Amino acid sequence: MKSAGAAATGSWWRRVVDPIGRQLTLGVTPDRLAFTLGVGTACSLLPFVGFTTLLNLAVGFVFRLNQPVLQVLNQVLGPLQLLLILPYVRLGEVLWGASGERFAVEEMLRFFREASWGAFLERFGWAGIHALTAWTLTAPALVAVVFWPVRPGLRRLAASLSPASGAGVRT
């Protein structure tokens, strides 16, 4: 007969520890991990600060990707995301054939601090659409640029660490 403490521990393990363990090991085959890195890179470079965590969470859930890998990659790529916002806006301006007043970071920061949300969106909404368009068109290429070169290396690493290869844990 199980004691109340053992039943509580089993229930806690089943409801808390098991789901965490499943999440940590979800998508850890070499191909899935390479896909996770590719998709995570593209999602982490979305040119809207503050949205990449939620985007990675949602995409990871839909495609059953490894969430810890996605979120670590998101944090690592944060500085690159900031650096790519202006190039995404500029590429979007070219794609849309935008003429008129060009996007200026200094002016955007001033508007963000001083103007209302409505005035900010009226002035810089098109810059966001331009950046989103450029990101949407480049995201599949980003996935491919990461996935295809990384996959063979991860396959070799997995083969070298598998017990059948004689590598891995040694006694």
ABEGO torsion letter per residue (X at the ends): XBBAAAAAAAAAAAAAAAAAAAAAABGABAAAAAAAAAAAAAAAABABBGAAAAAAAAAAAAAGBBAAAAAAAAAAAAAAAAAAAAAAAAAAAAAAGBBEBBBBAAAAAAAAAABBAAAAAAAAAAAAAAAAAAAAAAAAAAAAAAAAAAAAAAAAAAAAABAAAGBEBBX
